[in-house]
C-alpha cells in the first residue's frame, strides 16, 4: 500500500507583496511606437506595470499619457480601465465615440477595432488579460 505524497505548500504572499498601483511601485515600460498606427505625431505614454507583465497573459498597473491618438486594427487584450485624471475617448471604426473622465471605468474587448484618444493629460489604472 502506498501513501499519497503531501503536496508542497505554495509560497505564501505576505504584506510586502501588497503594493499601491502607482508610478512609484511599477516597472516603467514605454510601448514602442511601432506597435501602433499613429494618428497624431505628439503621441506620448508610459506604463508602470505593478503585476504580471510581458511574459504572462496578464498585466496591470498605472498609465499616463499626453494628448494624442493611436489606432488599433485589433486591440491586443481585454482591458479594464479606471480613469484617475484627465479625459480619454475610445472611437470605433465607424466613428462612434465614448468619452471617460475621472472616476469612470470601462472595458475594451480584445479585438476592438478603433482609436484610443487621449483628450487631456490623463492617468489611469489598468488590468489587461490576453485570451
C-alpha positions in Angstrom: 0.0 0.0 0.0 1.3 3.4 -0.9 0.6 6.7 0.8 -0.1 9.8 -1.2 2.7 12.4 -1.3 1.9 15.6 0.6 1.7 18.5 -1.8 4.4 21.2 -1.4 2.7 24.3 0.0 2.7 27.3 -2.3 4.9 30.2 -1.3 2.9 32.4 1.0 2.5 36.1 0.0 2.9 38.5 2.8 2.2 42.2 3.3 5.3 43.1 1.3 3.6 41.8 -1.8 0.7 44.2 -1.3 1.5 47.3 -3.2 -0.1 50.6 -4.3 -0.8 50.8 -8.0 1.1 54.0 -9.0 4.2 55.1 -10.8 6.5 54.6 -7.8 5.7 50.9 -7.5 5.7 49.7 -11.1 8.3 48.8 -13.6 8.3 51.6 -16.3 7.5 50.4 -19.8 7.0 52.6 -22.9 5.3 50.7 -25.7 7.3 51.0 -28.9 5.6 53.3 -31.4 5.9 50.5 -34.0 3.1 48.8 -32.0 0.6 51.5 -33.2 -0.7 53.2 -36.2 -0.1 56.8 -35.1 -2.9 59.3 -35.7 -1.0 62.2 -34.1 2.7 62.8 -34.0 2.7 64.1 -30.5 1.6 60.7 -29.0 3.2 60.1 -25.6 2.5 57.4 -23.0 4.2 55.4 -20.3 3.1 52.4 -18.2 4.2 51.3 -14.8 3.5 47.6 -14.6 2.8 46.6 -11.0 1.9 43.0 -11.7 2.0 40.5 -14.5 4.0 41.7 -17.5 5.3 40.7 -20.9 5.9 37.1 -20.0 2.4 36.5 -18.7 -1.1 36.6 -20.2 -2.0 39.5 -17.9 -0.6 42.7 -16.7 -1.8 45.7 -14.7 -0.6 48.9 -13.3 -0.6 52.7 -13.7 -0.6 54.5 -17.0 -0.2 58.1 -18.0 -0.4 59.8 -21.4 -0.4 63.1 -23.1 -3.0 64.3 -25.7 -2.8 62.4 -29.0 -4.3 59.4 -30.7 -3.4 55.9 -31.9 -5.4 53.3 -34.0 -5.7 49.6 -33.4 -6.7 47.2 -36.1 -7.2 44.7 -33.2 -7.0 45.6 -29.5 -4.4 43.1 -28.2 -6.2 42.1 -24.9 -9.3 42.6 -22.8 -8.6 45.8 -20.8 -10.3 47.3 -17.9 -9.5 51.0 -17.3 -10.2 53.3 -14.4 -9.6 56.9 -15.1 -7.9 58.9 -12.3 -7.2 62.2 -14.1 -7.9 63.8 -17.4 -10.1 62.7 -20.2 -9.9 59.9 -22.8 -12.0 58.7 -25.7 -12.5 55.4 -27.5 -13.8 55.6 -31.0 -14.7 52.6 -33.2 -14.0 52.1 -36.9 -17.5 53.5 -37.7 -16.7 56.8 -35.9 -18.9 56.1 -32.8 -17.2 57.5 -29.7 -17.4 57.3 -25.9 -15.5 59.6 -23.6 -14.4 58.9 -20.0 -13.2 61.1 -17.2 -12.1 60.9 -13.5 -13.9 58.2 -11.5 -15.2 56.4 -14.6 -14.2 52.9 -15.6 -14.7 50.9 -18.8 -13.8 47.7 -20.6 -12.3 47.4 -24.1 -12.7 43.9 -25.5 -9.8 42.1 -27.2 -10.2 42.5 -30.9 -11.8 46.0 -30.7 -11.0 48.0 -33.9 -10.7 51.7 -33.5 -8.9 54.6 -31.8 -7.6 55.4 -28.4 -7.7 59.2 -28.0 -6.1 61.0 -25.0 -8.1 64.2 -24.9 -6.3 65.8 -21.9 -3.2 64.7 -20.0 -4.5 61.6 -18.3 -3.8 58.9 -15.8 -5.5 55.5 -15.3 -5.3 52.2 -13.5 -5.5 49.2 -15.9 -5.7 45.5 -16.0 -5.1 43.7 -19.3 -5.7 40.0 -19.9 -5.0 38.2 -23.2 -7.3 35.4 -24.3 
